[in-house]
């Protein structure tokens, strides 16, 4: 072995095929291979030990050894596991090889560690330091699920592990990789893959990988992107406290055990879209995403929980997004927009929990259909809130919710042009006597918030402030009127009576025209009656020099307190006229008190 490859067999030979002959001419003693790799003088004769199509007989034990030459093996079969624990090597390549197992804990390589397209039950790289790439693309790590028959080197077609038989296929806690880690292009693991607290200076790729169990990358630090497009995992994916500097992508992945991402820190975009499916719950409590968080088209059978989530850009759950359980974003902060346009929420009880959440730009609740459960916006802060009455939830919590703008799909995108109202209707609307269709819709919207806990003042006051900021004072007055009317249900008998008095006299101060109309009617009726009384002599002048009697002015003089027109003291009523004059004085005081109390209450509560 002077640097030229030792090749035996044909390129068509498969190392796991029982029909392939492995005679003595294709055998290499493990001890001889170890001696070649560790011989101090070997480095002067060759640049690498290269073997192709050989069967390595015996155990290759290189524990704590210093390999002078790179080990490059292709389409070889090893009879026993390889021990590289705490070894130091320039480079390890074991491509398309069948190996009963590899122990390489704390190994140090100057360049890469390559196991592409190999078949190995278990690989242990805990504490290893790989100077180049760690390549597992196309490899099968049986983990005990697909055991090797040592008699002929074939992989037995055993079913995946049963419960209680879990074996770690790749154990690489505290692994350090100087460039990329790739376990893609058909990589299979029959048991769990553990990369907890690993550090990768390049990218991590599990694109197209198939894991019979889960993937544990708790605490991993990746300086580049982490790609898991098309990943299929039958157990949980753990991203607890992971740190990813580049994009994190699960495009089209299928996770049968869900995902745990509590404390995840992703400095760029995170994608769970393009057919992504999770059969169990996705959890990202306290996670921080520097860019976008994209769930467009994803299907989350177990829902999504991300209390205290922070997203530096927008979060999208659109275009066919479906959640079978609750979507919980308690106290989350989305610096862009949060969109559920075209989403389907099937969680019962609460379908969407945004309590104390903060969405700096827009919140779109334009669902594909009404959510199965309620929506909680308690103490949420939203820039622009978009929704549609067609997809309102059965229950809505709005206490303490604030928003800068409120928009409805019906106002902006209805194809049907509304019929222009007549002059009389427009005049009534301008005077505040006729609510607009939008304010009637929003009052129905507020009542959704009373389904569970009943009436609350703040949602009405918030809606009033938005209407006033938009210059819609008439709509704001209608909301204020409805706020006081709904409030009466929580009052006692005396409170209900006073509330009803203010309602029918001045509309709680929001409809003062009612008092003017009542005053006008009372003046007309009073003028007719008092004129009759004057002709009958029931209104006598107290002095010979008296002003001329005018029935309408006398009526106003009786009704308006404090102000006098001179007729009230010039003519004295008697008998029935006296009782009517007293009644008109009471009516005047009552209307005055109602106007003052209503205006004061409206100003104070607004």
C-alpha positions in Angstrom: 0.0 0.0 0.0 2.1 2.8 -1.3 -0.7 5.3 -1.9 -2.3 3.5 -4.8 -5.9 2.2 -4.0 -6.2 -1.5 -3.2 -9.2 -2.5 -5.2 -11.0 -5.8 -5.2 -14.2 -6.8 -6.8 -16.4 -4.9 -9.2 -18.1 -1.6 -9.0 -21.4 -3.5 -9.4 -20.8 -5.6 -6.3 -23.1 -4.6 -3.4 -21.5 -5.1 0.0 -24.8 -6.2 1.5 -25.5 -8.8 -1.2 -25.1 -12.4 -0.1 -24.3 -13.5 -3.7 -21.0 -11.5 -3.7 -18.0 -13.7 -3.1 -15.6 -12.5 -0.3 -12.7 -14.9 -0.7 -9.3 -14.6 0.8 -8.1 -12.4 -2.0 -10.6 -9.8 -0.9 -9.8 -10.0 2.9 -7.7 -7.6 4.9 -6.7 -8.1 8.5 -7.9 -5.3 10.8 -4.5 -5.4 12.7 -2.6 -4.9 9.4 -4.8 -2.0 8.5 -4.3 -0.4 11.9 -0.5 -0.8 11.6 -0.5 0.9 8.2 -2.5 3.8 9.6 -0.4 4.4 12.7 3.1 3.5 11.4 5.2 6.7 11.9 7.2 5.9 8.7 4.0 5.3 6.6 3.5 9.0 6.0 6.8 9.2 4.0 5.7 6.4 1.6 2.0 7.3 0.9 -0.5 10.1 1.3 -3.4 7.9 2.3 -4.6 4.3 2.9 -7.2 3.7 0.2 -9.1 0.4 0.1 -12.0 -0.5 -2.2 -14.2 -3.6 -2.2 -12.3 -5.4 0.7 -13.6 -7.3 3.7 -11.8 -6.2 6.9 -11.5 -9.2 9.2 -11.2 -8.8 12.9 -11.7 -5.7 15.0 -10.2 -2.4 13.9 -9.3 -0.8 17.2 -7.7 2.6 16.9 -8.7 4.0 20.3 -6.5 6.8 21.4 -4.4 6.2 18.3 -2.8 8.9 16.2 -3.5 8.1 12.5 -0.6 9.2 10.3 -2.6 8.8 7.1 -6.2 9.4 6.1 -8.4 6.3 6.0 -10.3 6.1 2.7 -12.5 3.0 2.3 -15.2 2.5 -0.3 -17.6 -0.4 -0.7 -15.9 -2.3 2.1 -17.3 -4.6 4.7 -16.1 -4.7 8.3 -16.8 -7.8 10.3 -16.7 -6.0 13.7 -17.3 -2.5 15.0 -14.7 0.1 14.5 -13.3 1.8 17.6 -11.9 5.4 16.9 -12.6 6.8 20.4 -10.2 9.7 21.2 -8.2 9.0 18.1 -6.6 11.8 16.1 -6.8 11.5 12.3 -6.2 13.6 9.2 -9.4 12.4 7.6 -11.9 9.5 7.7 -13.9 8.3 4.7 -16.0 5.1 5.0 -18.3 5.5 2.0 -20.8 2.8 0.9 -19.4 0.5 3.6 -21.2 -2.0 5.8 -20.0 -1.7 9.4 -21.5 -3.3 12.6 -20.9 0.0 14.5 -18.6 2.9 14.9 -17.4 4.3 18.2 -15.7 7.6 17.6 -16.3 9.6 20.8 -13.9 12.5 21.2 -12.2 11.8 17.9 -10.3 14.7 16.3 -10.0 15.0 12.6 -8.2 17.7 10.7 -10.5 17.3 7.7 -13.9 15.6 7.2 -15.6 12.4 8.5 -17.5 10.8 5.6 -20.0 7.9 6.1 -22.1 8.5 2.9 -24.3 5.7 1.7 -23.0 3.4 4.4 -24.9 0.9 6.5 -24.1 1.1 10.2 -26.4 0.2 13.1 -25.0 2.7 15.6 -22.5 5.7 15.3 -21.2 7.4 18.4 -19.5 10.8 18.0 -20.1 12.3 21.4 -17.5 15.1 22.0 -16.0 14.6 18.6 -14.2 17.5 16.8 -14.5 17.2 13.0 -12.4 19.8 11.2 -14.2 19.5 7.9 -17.6 18.2 6.9 -19.5 15.4 8.7 -21.3 13.6 5.8 -24.0 11.0 6.4 -26.0 11.5 3.2 -27.6 8.4 2.0 -26.4 6.4 5.0 -28.6 3.9 6.9 -28.1 3.9 10.6 -30.1 0.9 11.7 -30.0 1.6 15.4 -31.1 -2.0 16.0 -34.2 -1.6 13.8 -32.5 -3.2 10.8 -29.8 -5.4 12.3 -26.9 -6.8 10.3 -26.6 -10.5 9.8 -22.8 -10.9 10.5 -22.7 -14.2 8.6 -23.1 -12.6 5.2 -23.0 -8.9 6.0 -26.6 -8.2 4.8 -29.2 -6.0 6.4 -32.1 -8.0 7.8 -35.5 -6.5 6.8 -36.7 -6.3 10.4 -39.5 -4.0 11.3 -38.8 -0.8 13.3 -38.2 -1.1 17.0 -41.0 -1.9 19.3 -41.8 0.1 22.4 -39.1 -0.3 25.0 -36.4 -1.2 22.4 -35.2 2.3 21.7 -31.5 2.5 20.6 -29.8 5.7 19.6 -28.7 5.4 16.0 -26.5 8.5 16.0 -25.2 9.7 19.4 -23.3 12.9 18.9 -23.7 15.1 22.0 -21.3 18.1 22.1 -20.1 17.3 18.6 -18.1 20.1 16.9 -18.1 20.3 13.1 -15.8 22.8 11.4 -17.9 23.0 8.2 -21.3 21.3 7.2 -23.2 18.4 8.7 -25.2 16.6 6.1 -27.6 13.7 6.8 -29.8 14.2 3.7 -30.3 12.5 0.3 -32.0 9.4 1.7 -30.4 9.3 5.1 -32.2 6.8 7.3 -32.1 6.1 11.0 -33.9 3.2 12.6 -33.7 4.8 16.1 -33.2 8.3 17.5 -30.6 10.8 16.3 -29.1 12.9 19.1 -27.0 16.0 18.4 -27.7 17.8 21.7 -25.3 20.7 22.4 -23.5 20.2 19.1 -21.7 23.1 17.3 -21.7 23.3 13.6 -19.8 26.2 11.9 -21.5 25.6 8.5 -24.9 24.3 7.6 -27.0 21.4 8.9 -29.1 19.4 6.4 -31.6 16.7 7.0 -33.4 17.2 3.7 -35.2 14.1 2.7 -34.1 12.1 5.7 -36.2 9.4 7.3 -36.1 8.8 11.0 -37.9 5.8 12.6 -37.7 7.7 15.9 -37.0 11.3 16.7 -34.3 14.0 16.2 -32.8 15.6 19.3 -30.8 18.8 18.5 -31.4 20.4 21.9 -29.0 23.2 22.5 -27.4 22.9 19.0 -25.5 25.9 17.6 -25.5 26.3 13.9 -23.7 29.2 12.2 -25.4 28.6 8.9 -28.8 27.4 7.8 -30.6 24.3 9.1 -32.5 22.5 6.4 -35.1 19.8 7.1 -37.1 19.9 3.9 -39.0 16.6 3.3 -37.9 15.2 6.7 -40.0 12.3 7.9 -39.7 11.6 11.7 -41.9 9.1 13.5 -41.1 10.7 16.9 -40.5 14.1 18.3 -38.1 16.7 17.0 -36.4 18.5 19.8 -35.1 22.0 19.1 -35.0 23.1 22.7 -32.7 26.2 23.2 -31.2 25.7 19.8 -29.4 28.6 18.1 -29.6 28.8 14.3 -27.9 31.8 12.6 -29.3 31.1 9.1 -32.8 30.1 7.9 -34.5 27.1 9.5 -36.6 25.2 7.0 -39.1 22.3 7.4 -40.7 22.6 4.0 -42.8 19.6 3.3 -41.7 17.7 6.4 -43.8 15.2 8.2 -43.4 15.0 12.0 -45.5 12.3 13.6 -44.3 13.2 17.0 -44.6 16.9 16.9 -41.8 19.4 17.7 -40.4 21.0 20.8 -38.8 24.3 20.2 -39.0 26.1 23.6 -36.2 28.7 23.9 -35.3 28.4 20.2 -33.3 31.3 18.8 -33.4 31.6 15.0 -31.8 34.7 13.7 -33.3 34.5 10.2 -36.5 33.1 8.7 -38.2 29.9 10.0 -40.4 27.9 7.6 -43.0 25.2 8.3 -44.8 25.3 4.9 -45.3 23.7 1.5 -47.1 20.6 2.8 -45.6 20.5 6.3 -47.5 18.2 8.7 -47.2 17.6 12.4 -49.4 14.9 13.9 -48.7 16.1 17.5 -48.4 19.6 19.0 -45.8 22.1 17.9 -44.4 24.0 20.9 -42.1 27.0 20.7 -42.6 28.7 24.1 -40.2 31.6 24.6 -38.8 31.1 21.1 -37.3 34.1 19.2 -37.3 34.3 15.4 -35.4 37.1 13.8 -37.1 37.0 10.5 -40.4 35.6 9.3 -42.2 32.6 10.8 -44.1 30.9 8.0 -46.8 28.2 8.4 -48.5 28.8 5.1 -50.3 25.6 4.1 -49.2 23.7 7.1 -51.3 21.1 8.9 -50.9 20.9 12.6 -53.1 18.2 14.0 -52.1 18.9 17.6 -52.2 22.7 17.3 -49.5 25.2 18.1 -48.3 26.6 21.4 -45.8 29.5 21.6 -46.3 31.6 24.7 -44.0 34.6 24.8 -42.9 34.0 21.2 -41.0 36.9 19.6 -41.0 37.3 15.8 -38.8 40.1 14.3 -40.9 40.2 11.1 -44.3 38.7 10.2 -45.9 35.4 11.0 -48.0 33.8 8.3 -50.6 31.0 8.8 -52.4 31.3 5.5 -53.5 29.5 2.3 -54.8 26.2 3.7 -53.2 26.4 7.1 -55.1 24.0 9.4 -54.8 23.5 13.1 -56.6 20.6 14.8 -55.9 21.9 18.3 -55.6 25.3 19.9 -53.2 27.9 18.4 -51.8 29.6 21.5 -49.7 32.8 21.3 -50.1 34.1 24.8 -48.0 37.3 25.3 -46.4 36.8 21.9 -44.8 39.8 20.2 -45.0 39.9 16.3 -43.2 43.0 15.0 -44.8 42.6 11.5 -48.2 41.2 10.8 -49.9 38.1 11.9 -52.2 36.6 9.2 -54.7 33.8 9.3 -56.1 34.6 5.9 -57.6 31.4 4.5 -56.8 29.4 7.6 -59.0 26.7 9.3 -59.0 26.5 13.1 -60.6 23.3 14.4 -59.6 23.6 18.1 -62.6 23.4 20.4 -62.9 25.6 23.4 -60.4 28.2 22.4 -59.3 27.9 18.8 -56.9 31.0 18.9 -55.4 32.4 22.1 -53.8 35.9 21.7 -54.1 37.0 25.3 -51.7 39.9 26.0 -50.2 39.4 22.5 -48.7 42.4 20.7 -48.9 42.6 16.9 -47.3 45.8 15.7 -48.8 45.9 12.2 -51.9 44.0 11.2 -53.8 41.0 12.5 -55.8 39.3 9.8 -58.7 37.0 11.0 -60.0 36.4 7.5 -60.4 32.6 8.1 -61.5 30.2 5.4 -64.4 29.3 7.7 -65.6 30.2 11.2 -63.3 28.7 13.9 -64.7 25.8 15.8 -63.8 27.4 19.1 -63.5 30.9 20.4 -60.8 33.6 20.0 -59.1 35.3 23.0 -57.9 38.9 22.4 -57.8 39.8 26.1 -55.3 42.7 26.6 -54.0 42.2 23.1 -52.4 45.2 21.3 -52.9 45.3 17.5 -52.1 47.9 14.8 -54.8 47.1 12.3 -57.4 44.4 12.9 -58.9 42.7 9.8 -61.9 40.4 10.0 -65.1 39.3 8.3 -68.5 38.7 9.8 -68.7 35.6 7.6 -66.0 33.9 9.7 -66.6 35.3 13.2 -65.9 32.8 15.9 -68.7 31.5 18.3 -67.1 33.4 21.1 -64.7 36.3 21.3 -62.9 37.7 24.3 -62.1 41.4 23.9 -61.6 42.8 27.4 -58.6 45.1 27.4 -57.9 44.6 23.6 -56.7 47.8 21.9 -56.2 48.5 18.2 -55.4 51.5 16.0 -57.7 50.6 13.1 -60.5 48.2 12.5 -61.3 47.0 9.0 -63.9 44.5 7.7 -63.7 42.4 4.6 -67.3 43.5 3.9 -66.3 47.2 3.8 -63.4 46.8 1.3 -64.0 43.7 -0.9 -67.7 43.0 -1.3 -68.5 42.9 -5.0 -72.0 44.2 -4.6 -72.3 48.0 -4.6 -74.5 49.1 -1.7 -77.6 51.1 -2.7 -77.2 54.8 -2.1 -79.5 55.8 0.8 -82.2 58.5 0.3 -81.9 62.1 1.4 -83.9 61.6 4.6 -81.9 58.5 5.6 -78.6 60.4 5.0 -79.8 63.3 7.0 -80.8 61.1 9.9 -77.3 59.4 9.7 -75.6 62.8 9.8 -77.7 63.8 12.9 -76.6 60.7 14.6 -80.1 59.2 14.7 -79.3 56.4 12.2 -76.4 54.0 12.7 -74.3 53.0 9.7 -74.2 49.3 8.6 -70.6 49.1 9.8 -71.4 50.2 13.4 -74.3 47.8 13.5 -71.9 45.0 12.5 -69.4 46.1 15.1 -72.0 46.2 17.8 -72.9 42.5 17.0 -69.1 41.9 17.1 -68.8 43.3 20.6 -71.7 41.1 21.7 -69.6 38.1 20.8 -67.4 39.2 23.6 -70.3 39.0 26.1 -71.1 35.4 25.4 -68.8 34.1 28.1 -68.3 36.9 30.7 -71.1 39.3 29.9 -70.9 43.1 29.5 -67.6 45.0 29.8 -67.1 48.8 29.3 -63.6 48.8 27.7 -64.5 47.1 24.3 -67.2 49.7 23.7 -64.9 52.6 24.7 -62.1 51.3 22.5 -64.4 51.1 19.5 -65.6 54.6 20.2 -62.1 56.0 20.2 -61.3 54.3 16.9 -64.4 55.8 15.3 -63.7 59.2 16.6 -60.1 59.0 15.3 -61.5 58.2 11.9 -63.8 61.2 12.0 -66.9 59.1 12.5 -68.5 60.9 15.4 -72.0 59.7 14.6 -70.9 56.0 14.8 -69.0 56.8 18.0 -72.1 58.2 19.6 -74.1 55.1 18.6 -71.5 52.9 20.3 -71.6 55.0 23.4 -75.4 54.8 23.4 -75.3 51.0 23.1 -72.6 50.8 25.8 -74.9 52.5 28.3 -78.0 50.5 27.2 -76.1 47.2 27.7 -74.8 48.4 31.1 -78.3 48.6 32.5 -78.5 44.8 32.7 -75.9 44.9 35.6 -77.7 47.7 37.6 -80.2 47.4 40.5 -83.8 48.6 40.4 -83.0 52.2 41.1 -80.1 52.2 38.7 -82.3 50.6 36.0 -84.9 53.3 36.5 -82.4 56.2 36.2 -80.7 54.5 33.3 -84.1 54.1 31.5 -84.9 57.8 32.2 -81.6 59.0 30.6 -82.1 56.6 27.7 -85.6 57.8 26.7 -85.0 61.5 27.4 -81.5 62.3 26.1 -80.2 58.9 24.9 -77.5 59.0 27.7 -76.4 62.3 26.4 -75.5 60.9 22.9 -79.0 61.8 21.5 -79.8 65.2 23.0 -82.3 65.9 20.1 -84.7 63.7 22.0 -84.9 66.3 24.7 -85.4 69.1 22.2 -88.2 67.1 20.4 -89.8 66.4 23.8 -89.5 70.1 24.6 -91.1 71.1 21.3 -94.0 68.8 21.7 -94.5 70.0 25.3 -94.5 73.6 24.2 -97.0 73.1 21.4 -99.4 71.1 23.7 -98.8 73.6 26.5 -99.5 76.6 24.3 -102.9 75.2 23.2 -103.9 74.3 26.7 -102.7 77.4 28.4 -104.3 79.6 25.7 -107.6 77.9 26.5 -107.1 78.4 30.2 -106.4 82.1 29.6 -109.6 82.6 27.6 -111.6 80.9 30.4 -110.1 83.2 33.0 -108.1 80.5 34.8 -104.9 82.5 34.1 -105.4 85.9 35.7 -103.1 88.8 35.5 -101.7 89.8 38.8 -101.3 93.5 37.9 -103.2 95.9 35.7 -100.0 96.8 33.9 -99.0 93.4 32.6 -97.3 92.2 29.4 -99.4 90.7 26.6 -100.1 87.0 27.2 -98.5 84.7 24.7 -99.3 81.0 25.4 -96.1 79.6 23.9 -93.8 82.0 25.8 -95.8 81.3 29.0 -95.2 77.6 28.5 -91.5 78.1 28.0 -91.4 80.3 31.1 -92.9 77.5 33.1 -90.6 74.8 31.7 -87.2 76.5 31.6 -85.8 77.0 35.1 -83.7 80.0 36.2 -84.4 82.0 33.0 -87.6 84.1 33.1 -89.5 85.7 30.2 -91.7 87.8 32.5 -95.0 85.9 32.0 -94.6 83.3 34.7 -94.8 86.0 37.4 -97.4 88.2 35.6 -100.2 85.6 35.3 -101.3 83.3 38.2 -103.0 80.0 37.4 -105.8 78.6 39.4 -107.8 75.3 39.7 -106.8 72.9 36.9 -104.4 75.4 35.3 -102.4 75.5 38.5 -101.9 71.8 38.5 -100.8 71.9 34.8 -98.4 74.7 35.4 -96.8 72.8 38.3 -96.5 69.7 36.1 -94.8 71.7 33.3 -92.4 73.1 35.9 -91.5 69.5 36.9 -91.2 68.4 33.3 -88.8 71.3 32.6 -86.6 70.5 35.6 -86.6 66.8 34.6 -85.6 67.6 31.0 -82.9 70.0 32.2 -81.5 67.5 34.7 -81.6 64.8 32.0 -79.7 66.9 29.5 -77.0 67.9 32.1 -76.6 64.4 33.5 -76.5 62.8 30.1 -73.9 65.2 28.7 -71.8 64.9 31.9 -72.0 61.1 31.8 -71.1 61.0 28.1 -68.1 63.4 28.6 -66.9 61.6 31.6 -67.1 58.1 30.2 -65.6 59.0 26.8 
